[in-house]
Amino acid sequence: MSAAPAGNVDADTPATRDGAGPDDEIAFADPQLVVRRPGFSFRLSRRSVVVIGALAVIAVCLGLLSLATGSYALDLGQVVGALTGRESGIVSTIVVEWRLPRVLVAALFGLALGVSGAIFQSLTRNPLGSPDIIGFDTGAYTGALVVMLVVHASGPYAVTIGALLGGLATAAAVYLFAYRRGVHGFRLIIVGIGVTAMLTSVNTWMLLHAPEQQAVSAAFWGAGSLDSAGYPQLLVAAIAFAVLFPCVALLSRGLHLLELGDDAGRQLGVRAERVRLSAVIVGVALSATVTALAGPIAFVALSAPQIARRLTRSPGIALGAAAATGCVLLMASDWIAQHALPTVEPVGLVTVVLGGGYFLWLLIVEGRRA
């Protein structure tokens, strides 16, 4: 592609190769937004930009709805006033101190789960390739249970560290078991499903042999809940994701090229195994951080990338759209869990119901396609 001036941003439909004439243009299905800088170029379809923008607007609306809804109902003016500092007293306390941390945590965790699912579905080139199906979330839950029920450490940092170590250890085991002159997507999924089954049995055994009160507490944590969300959890997540999200941006080009196949990726200058291993580590870290702070929240990472792909009509997995979709899904599920059901339920139960329906639909569609 011909070089453009530094900082040039343009939107176009065709793209041309170096030295190519008009007859050699490559036509894209959708108009493209292109950013070119020295040593860096970026292309995104206008449809993806519109979809991400629309999802961002929906997320803001869901956030305002969550801030206004509750046992102490508020109107939109009070919510906006509390956020801008014009309201004080009980209204400011409810909005800024009680409800806002949960809304921000739900948005941030949804972004992380969407990106994590997109990474693994891109690596495996399979819609079932998500951390909750492959077993990384189950491994993180196992690590947390070991800390809570075996080590008997109840501090939030101990559980967080245990979940992170459990997720990373599970990822290492799955990666090593699936490695045969490289890691192939189908083998990674099959090995991951087997590891998930074994870890689920281990988790059940630990819960059955634990004291009743500890088992109930651990099982409730395992349902996935944002009830304990606060500014401390938000700070920990923000620090972790501030490191991980830029890593995803750096890996995005290699991931998209690997979707063409390892041989094609290597011919285009991608070190396949290095990129794949780095992506696995980053994807597991994103998913395990969410699991460590809120428990395993299932199906968001599975469904968000596929919904985003259908919205953007992208031939591959779109990381940005998947992140935005995950954000909207988790925020909507959390609002349903708090306000749309007869009793307040963990958000993980809502995502299981919604994601389970999507999972069945996906299996039917893939079965018909096969």
Contacts in CASP RR format, 6 or more apart in sequence:
PFRMAT RR
TARGET T0000
AUTHOR 0000-0000-0000
METHOD contacts of the structure
MODEL  1
MSAAPAGNVDADTPATRDGAGPDDEIAFADPQLVVRRPGFSFRLSRRSVV
VIGALAVIAVCLGLLSLATGSYALDLGQVVGALTGRESGIVSTIVVEWRL
PRVLVAALFGLALGVSGAIFQSLTRNPLGSPDIIGFDTGAYTGALVVMLV
VHASGPYAVTIGALLGGLATAAAVYLFAYRRGVHGFRLIIVGIGVTAMLT
SVNTWMLLHAPEQQAVSAAFWGAGSLDSAGYPQLLVAAIAFAVLFPCVAL
LSRGLHLLELGDDAGRQLGVRAERVRLSAVIVGVALSATVTALAGPIAFV
ALSAPQIARRLTRSPGIALGAAAATGCVLLMASDWIAQHALPTVEPVGLV
TVVLGGGYFLWLLIVEGRRA
1 15 0 8 1.000
1 16 0 8 1.000
1 17 0 8 1.000
1 18 0 8 1.000
1 36 0 8 1.000
1 41 0 8 1.000
2 16 0 8 1.000
2 18 0 8 1.000
2 19 0 8 1.000
3 36 0 8 1.000
4 10 0 8 1.000
4 34 0 8 1.000
4 36 0 8 1.000
5 36 0 8 1.000
6 37 0 8 1.000
6 38 0 8 1.000
7 35 0 8 1.000
7 36 0 8 1.000
7 37 0 8 1.000
8 35 0 8 1.000
8 36 0 8 1.000
8 37 0 8 1.000
9 33 0 8 1.000
9 34 0 8 1.000
9 35 0 8 1.000
9 36 0 8 1.000
10 33 0 8 1.000
10 34 0 8 1.000
11 31 0 8 1.000
11 32 0 8 1.000
11 33 0 8 1.000
11 34 0 8 1.000
11 46 0 8 1.000
12 31 0 8 1.000
12 32 0 8 1.000
12 34 0 8 1.000
13 27 0 8 1.000
13 28 0 8 1.000
13 31 0 8 1.000
13 32 0 8 1.000
14 25 0 8 1.000
14 26 0 8 1.000
14 27 0 8 1.000
14 28 0 8 1.000
15 25 0 8 1.000
15 26 0 8 1.000
15 28 0 8 1.000
15 32 0 8 1.000
15 34 0 8 1.000
15 43 0 8 1.000
16 22 0 8 1.000
16 24 0 8 1.000
16 25 0 8 1.000
16 26 0 8 1.000
17 24 0 8 1.000
17 26 0 8 1.000
28 45 0 8 1.000
29 45 0 8 1.000
29 313 0 8 1.000
30 45 0 8 1.000
30 46 0 8 1.000
30 47 0 8 1.000
30 313 0 8 1.000
31 45 0 8 1.000
31 46 0 8 1.000
32 43 0 8 1.000
32 44 0 8 1.000
32 45 0 8 1.000
32 46 0 8 1.000
33 43 0 8 1.000
33 44 0 8 1.000
33 45 0 8 1.000
33 46 0 8 1.000
33 49 0 8 1.000
34 41 0 8 1.000
34 42 0 8 1.000
34 43 0 8 1.000
35 41 0 8 1.000
35 42 0 8 1.000
35 43 0 8 1.000
36 42 0 8 1.000
45 312 0 8 1.000
45 314 0 8 1.000
47 312 0 8 1.000
47 313 0 8 1.000
48 312 0 8 1.000
48 314 0 8 1.000
48 318 0 8 1.000
48 320 0 8 1.000
48 321 0 8 1.000
51 308 0 8 1.000
51 311 0 8 1.000
51 312 0 8 1.000
51 321 0 8 1.000
51 324 0 8 1.000
52 320 0 8 1.000
52 321 0 8 1.000
52 324 0 8 1.000
53 324 0 8 1.000
55 321 0 8 1.000
55 324 0 8 1.000
55 325 0 8 1.000
55 327 0 8 1.000
55 328 0 8 1.000
56 324 0 8 1.000
58 328 0 8 1.000
59 107 0 8 1.000
59 324 0 8 1.000
59 327 0 8 1.000
59 328 0 8 1.000
59 331 0 8 1.000
62 328 0 8 1.000
62 331 0 8 1.000
62 332 0 8 1.000
62 335 0 8 1.000
63 103 0 8 1.000
63 107 0 8 1.000
63 331 0 8 1.000
64 76 0 8 1.000
64 79 0 8 1.000
64 80 0 8 1.000
65 335 0 8 1.000
66 99 0 8 1.000
66 102 0 8 1.000
66 103 0 8 1.000
66 106 0 8 1.000
66 331 0 8 1.000
66 334 0 8 1.000
66 335 0 8 1.000
66 338 0 8 1.000
67 74 0 8 1.000
67 79 0 8 1.000
67 82 0 8 1.000
67 83 0 8 1.000
67 95 0 8 1.000
67 99 0 8 1.000
67 100 0 8 1.000
67 103 0 8 1.000
68 74 0 8 1.000
68 75 0 8 1.000
68 76 0 8 1.000
68 78 0 8 1.000
68 79 0 8 1.000
69 335 0 8 1.000
69 338 0 8 1.000
69 339 0 8 1.000
70 338 0 8 1.000
70 339 0 8 1.000
72 90 0 8 1.000
72 94 0 8 1.000
74 82 0 8 1.000
74 91 0 8 1.000
74 94 0 8 1.000
74 95 0 8 1.000
78 87 0 8 1.000
78 91 0 8 1.000
78 95 0 8 1.000
79 95 0 8 1.000
81 87 0 8 1.000
81 91 0 8 1.000
82 91 0 8 1.000
82 92 0 8 1.000
82 94 0 8 1.000
82 95 0 8 1.000
82 96 0 8 1.000
83 95 0 8 1.000
83 96 0 8 1.000
83 100 0 8 1.000
85 92 0 8 1.000
87 95 0 8 1.000
101 229 0 8 1.000
101 230 0 8 1.000
101 231 0 8 1.000
101 233 0 8 1.000
101 234 0 8 1.000
102 226 0 8 1.000
102 229 0 8 1.000
102 230 0 8 1.000
102 334 0 8 1.000
103 331 0 8 1.000
104 234 0 8 1.000
105 226 0 8 1.000
105 229 0 8 1.000
105 230 0 8 1.000
105 233 0 8 1.000
105 234 0 8 1.000
105 237 0 8 1.000
105 293 0 8 1.000
105 294 0 8 1.000
106 226 0 8 1.000
106 229 0 8 1.000
106 330 0 8 1.000
106 331 0 8 1.000
106 334 0 8 1.000
106 347 0 8 1.000
107 327 0 8 1.000
107 330 0 8 1.000
107 331 0 8 1.000
108 234 0 8 1.000
108 237 0 8 1.000
108 238 0 8 1.000
108 241 0 8 1.000
109 226 0 8 1.000
109 237 0 8 1.000
109 290 0 8 1.000
109 293 0 8 1.000
109 294 0 8 1.000
109 297 0 8 1.000
109 330 0 8 1.000
110 290 0 8 1.000
110 300 0 8 1.000
110 304 0 8 1.000
110 323 0 8 1.000
110 326 0 8 1.000
110 327 0 8 1.000
110 329 0 8 1.000
110 330 0 8 1.000
110 331 0 8 1.000
111 241 0 8 1.000
111 323 0 8 1.000
111 324 0 8 1.000
111 326 0 8 1.000
111 327 0 8 1.000
112 237 0 8 1.000
112 241 0 8 1.000
112 244 0 8 1.000
112 286 0 8 1.000
112 287 0 8 1.000
112 289 0 8 1.000
112 290 0 8 1.000
112 323 0 8 1.000
113 286 0 8 1.000
113 287 0 8 1.000
113 290 0 8 1.000
113 297 0 8 1.000
113 300 0 8 1.000
113 301 0 8 1.000
113 304 0 8 1.000
113 326 0 8 1.000
113 330 0 8 1.000
114 300 0 8 1.000
114 301 0 8 1.000
114 304 0 8 1.000
114 305 0 8 1.000
114 322 0 8 1.000
114 323 0 8 1.000
114 325 0 8 1.000
114 326 0 8 1.000
114 327 0 8 1.000
115 245 0 8 1.000
115 248 0 8 1.000
115 283 0 8 1.000
115 286 0 8 1.000
115 319 0 8 1.000
115 320 0 8 1.000
115 322 0 8 1.000
115 323 0 8 1.000
116 130 0 8 1.000
116 131 0 8 1.000
116 283 0 8 1.000
116 284 0 8 1.000
116 286 0 8 1.000
116 287 0 8 1.000
116 290 0 8 1.000
116 301 0 8 1.000
117 129 0 8 1.000
117 130 0 8 1.000
117 131 0 8 1.000
117 283 0 8 1.000
117 287 0 8 1.000
117 301 0 8 1.000
117 302 0 8 1.000
117 304 0 8 1.000
117 305 0 8 1.000
117 322 0 8 1.000
118 304 0 8 1.000
118 305 0 8 1.000
118 308 0 8 1.000
118 317 0 8 1.000
118 318 0 8 1.000
118 319 0 8 1.000
118 320 0 8 1.000
118 322 0 8 1.000
118 323 0 8 1.000
119 248 0 8 1.000
119 251 0 8 1.000
119 255 0 8 1.000
119 279 0 8 1.000
119 280 0 8 1.000
119 282 0 8 1.000
119 283 0 8 1.000
119 286 0 8 1.000
119 319 0 8 1.000
120 129 0 8 1.000
120 130 0 8 1.000
120 131 0 8 1.000
120 134 0 8 1.000
120 280 0 8 1.000
120 283 0 8 1.000
120 301 0 8 1.000
121 127 0 8 1.000
121 129 0 8 1.000
121 130 0 8 1.000
121 305 0 8 1.000
121 306 0 8 1.000
121 317 0 8 1.000
122 255 0 8 1.000
122 256 0 8 1.000
122 258 0 8 1.000
122 259 0 8 1.000
122 279 0 8 1.000
122 316 0 8 1.000
122 317 0 8 1.000
122 319 0 8 1.000
123 129 0 8 1.000
123 185 0 8 1.000
123 188 0 8 1.000
123 255 0 8 1.000
123 258 0 8 1.000
123 276 0 8 1.000
123 279 0 8 1.000
123 280 0 8 1.000
124 185 0 8 1.000
124 186 0 8 1.000
124 188 0 8 1.000
124 189 0 8 1.000
125 185 0 8 1.000
125 259 0 8 1.000
126 185 0 8 1.000
126 186 0 8 1.000
126 189 0 8 1.000
127 302 0 8 1.000
127 305 0 8 1.000
127 306 0 8 1.000
127 362 0 8 1.000
127 366 0 8 1.000
128 189 0 8 1.000
128 302 0 8 1.000
128 362 0 8 1.000
129 185 0 8 1.000
129 188 0 8 1.000
129 189 0 8 1.000
129 302 0 8 1.000
130 301 0 8 1.000
130 302 0 8 1.000
130 305 0 8 1.000
131 137 0 8 1.000
131 283 0 8 1.000
131 284 0 8 1.000
131 287 0 8 1.000
131 301 0 8 1.000
132 138 0 8 1.000
132 287 0 8 1.000
132 296 0 8 1.000
132 298 0 8 1.000
132 299 0 8 1.000
132 301 0 8 1.000
132 302 0 8 1.000
133 189 0 8 1.000
133 192 0 8 1.000
133 193 0 8 1.000
133 196 0 8 1.000
133 302 0 8 1.000
134 174 0 8 1.000
134 188 0 8 1.000
134 189 0 8 1.000
134 192 0 8 1.000
134 193 0 8 1.000
134 195 0 8 1.000
134 196 0 8 1.000
135 170 0 8 1.000
135 174 0 8 1.000
135 192 0 8 1.000
135 193 0 8 1.000
135 195 0 8 1.000
135 196 0 8 1.000
135 199 0 8 1.000
136 167 0 8 1.000
136 170 0 8 1.000
136 171 0 8 1.000
136 174 0 8 1.000
136 284 0 8 1.000
136 287 0 8 1.000
136 288 0 8 1.000
137 167 0 8 1.000
137 287 0 8 1.000
137 288 0 8 1.000
137 291 0 8 1.000
137 296 0 8 1.000
137 298 0 8 1.000
137 301 0 8 1.000
138 170 0 8 1.000
138 195 0 8 1.000
138 196 0 8 1.000
138 199 0 8 1.000
138 200 0 8 1.000
138 203 0 8 1.000
138 296 0 8 1.000
139 166 0 8 1.000
139 167 0 8 1.000
139 169 0 8 1.000
139 170 0 8 1.000
139 199 0 8 1.000
140 162 0 8 1.000
140 163 0 8 1.000
140 164 0 8 1.000
140 166 0 8 1.000
140 167 0 8 1.000
140 170 0 8 1.000
140 287 0 8 1.000
140 288 0 8 1.000
140 291 0 8 1.000
140 292 0 8 1.000
140 295 0 8 1.000
140 296 0 8 1.000
141 163 0 8 1.000
141 199 0 8 1.000
141 203 0 8 1.000
141 222 0 8 1.000
141 291 0 8 1.000
141 295 0 8 1.000
141 296 0 8 1.000
142 166 0 8 1.000
142 167 0 8 1.000
142 170 0 8 1.000
142 199 0 8 1.000
142 202 0 8 1.000
142 203 0 8 1.000
143 162 0 8 1.000
143 163 0 8 1.000
143 165 0 8 1.000
143 166 0 8 1.000
143 167 0 8 1.000
143 169 0 8 1.000
144 159 0 8 1.000
144 162 0 8 1.000
144 163 0 8 1.000
144 166 0 8 1.000
144 218 0 8 1.000
144 221 0 8 1.000
144 222 0 8 1.000
144 291 0 8 1.000
144 292 0 8 1.000
144 295 0 8 1.000
145 203 0 8 1.000
145 206 0 8 1.000
145 207 0 8 1.000
145 218 0 8 1.000
146 162 0 8 1.000
146 166 0 8 1.000
146 206 0 8 1.000
147 153 0 8 1.000
147 158 0 8 1.000
147 159 0 8 1.000
147 161 0 8 1.000
147 162 0 8 1.000
147 163 0 8 1.000
148 154 0 8 1.000
148 159 0 8 1.000
148 214 0 8 1.000
148 217 0 8 1.000
148 218 0 8 1.000
148 221 0 8 1.000
149 206 0 8 1.000
149 207 0 8 1.000
149 210 0 8 1.000
149 214 0 8 1.000
149 215 0 8 1.000
149 218 0 8 1.000
150 206 0 8 1.000
151 158 0 8 1.000
153 159 0 8 1.000
156 232 0 8 1.000
156 233 0 8 1.000
159 221 0 8 1.000
159 292 0 8 1.000
160 236 0 8 1.000
160 292 0 8 1.000
160 293 0 8 1.000
161 292 0 8 1.000
162 292 0 8 1.000
163 288 0 8 1.000
163 291 0 8 1.000
163 292 0 8 1.000
163 295 0 8 1.000
164 285 0 8 1.000
164 288 0 8 1.000
164 289 0 8 1.000
164 292 0 8 1.000
166 288 0 8 1.000
167 284 0 8 1.000
167 287 0 8 1.000
167 288 0 8 1.000
167 291 0 8 1.000
168 281 0 8 1.000
168 284 0 8 1.000
168 285 0 8 1.000
168 288 0 8 1.000
170 195 0 8 1.000
170 199 0 8 1.000
170 284 0 8 1.000
171 280 0 8 1.000
171 281 0 8 1.000
171 284 0 8 1.000
173 195 0 8 1.000
174 188 0 8 1.000
174 191 0 8 1.000
174 192 0 8 1.000
174 195 0 8 1.000
175 183 0 8 1.000
175 188 0 8 1.000
175 277 0 8 1.000
175 280 0 8 1.000
177 191 0 8 1.000
177 195 0 8 1.000
178 184 0 8 1.000
178 185 0 8 1.000
178 187 0 8 1.000
178 188 0 8 1.000
178 190 0 8 1.000
178 191 0 8 1.000
178 192 0 8 1.000
180 187 0 8 1.000
182 262 0 8 1.000
182 272 0 8 1.000
182 273 0 8 1.000
183 273 0 8 1.000
183 276 0 8 1.000
206 218 0 8 1.000
207 215 0 8 1.000
207 218 0 8 1.000
207 219 0 8 1.000
208 215 0 8 1.000
210 218 0 8 1.000
220 346 0 8 1.000
221 295 0 8 1.000
222 295 0 8 1.000
222 296 0 8 1.000
223 295 0 8 1.000
223 346 0 8 1.000
223 348 0 8 1.000
223 349 0 8 1.000
224 294 0 8 1.000
224 295 0 8 1.000
224 296 0 8 1.000
224 297 0 8 1.000
224 346 0 8 1.000
224 347 0 8 1.000
224 348 0 8 1.000
224 349 0 8 1.000
225 294 0 8 1.000
225 295 0 8 1.000
225 346 0 8 1.000
225 347 0 8 1.000
225 348 0 8 1.000
226 294 0 8 1.000
226 334 0 8 1.000
226 347 0 8 1.000
227 346 0 8 1.000
228 294 0 8 1.000
229 294 0 8 1.000
233 293 0 8 1.000
233 294 0 8 1.000
236 293 0 8 1.000
237 289 0 8 1.000
237 290 0 8 1.000
237 293 0 8 1.000
240 285 0 8 1.000
240 289 0 8 1.000
241 286 0 8 1.000
241 289 0 8 1.000
244 282 0 8 1.000
244 283 0 8 1.000
244 285 0 8 1.000
244 286 0 8 1.000
244 289 0 8 1.000
247 278 0 8 1.000
247 282 0 8 1.000
248 282 0 8 1.000
248 283 0 8 1.000
248 286 0 8 1.000
248 319 0 8 1.000
251 275 0 8 1.000
251 278 0 8 1.000
251 279 0 8 1.000
251 282 0 8 1.000
252 319 0 8 1.000
254 265 0 8 1.000
254 270 0 8 1.000
254 275 0 8 1.000
255 275 0 8 1.000
255 279 0 8 1.000
255 317 0 8 1.000
255 319 0 8 1.000
256 316 0 8 1.000
257 264 0 8 1.000
257 265 0 8 1.000
257 268 0 8 1.000
257 269 0 8 1.000
257 270 0 8 1.000
258 265 0 8 1.000
258 270 0 8 1.000
258 272 0 8 1.000
258 275 0 8 1.000
258 276 0 8 1.000
259 316 0 8 1.000
259 317 0 8 1.000
260 268 0 8 1.000
262 272 0 8 1.000
265 272 0 8 1.000
266 272 0 8 1.000
287 301 0 8 1.000
290 297 0 8 1.000
291 297 0 8 1.000
294 347 0 8 1.000
296 348 0 8 1.000
297 330 0 8 1.000
297 347 0 8 1.000
297 348 0 8 1.000
297 351 0 8 1.000
298 348 0 8 1.000
298 351 0 8 1.000
298 352 0 8 1.000
298 355 0 8 1.000
299 351 0 8 1.000
299 352 0 8 1.000
299 354 0 8 1.000
299 355 0 8 1.000
299 356 0 8 1.000
299 358 0 8 1.000
299 359 0 8 1.000
300 326 0 8 1.000
300 329 0 8 1.000
300 330 0 8 1.000
300 333 0 8 1.000
300 351 0 8 1.000
300 355 0 8 1.000
302 355 0 8 1.000
302 358 0 8 1.000
302 359 0 8 1.000
303 329 0 8 1.000
303 354 0 8 1.000
303 355 0 8 1.000
303 358 0 8 1.000
303 359 0 8 1.000
303 362 0 8 1.000
304 322 0 8 1.000
304 323 0 8 1.000
304 325 0 8 1.000
304 326 0 8 1.000
304 329 0 8 1.000
305 317 0 8 1.000
305 318 0 8 1.000
305 322 0 8 1.000
305 325 0 8 1.000
306 358 0 8 1.000
306 362 0 8 1.000
307 325 0 8 1.000
307 329 0 8 1.000
307 358 0 8 1.000
308 314 0 8 1.000
308 317 0 8 1.000
308 318 0 8 1.000
308 320 0 8 1.000
308 321 0 8 1.000
308 322 0 8 1.000
308 324 0 8 1.000
308 325 0 8 1.000
308 326 0 8 1.000
309 316 0 8 1.000
309 317 0 8 1.000
309 318 0 8 1.000
309 321 0 8 1.000
309 322 0 8 1.000
311 321 0 8 1.000
311 325 0 8 1.000
312 318 0 8 1.000
312 321 0 8 1.000
314 321 0 8 1.000
329 351 0 8 1.000
329 354 0 8 1.000
330 347 0 8 1.000
330 351 0 8 1.000
333 347 0 8 1.000
333 348 0 8 1.000
333 350 0 8 1.000
333 351 0 8 1.000
333 354 0 8 1.000
334 347 0 8 1.000
334 350 0 8 1.000
336 350 0 8 1.000
337 344 0 8 1.000
337 345 0 8 1.000
337 346 0 8 1.000
337 347 0 8 1.000
337 348 0 8 1.000
337 349 0 8 1.000
337 350 0 8 1.000
338 344 0 8 1.000
341 350 0 8 1.000
END
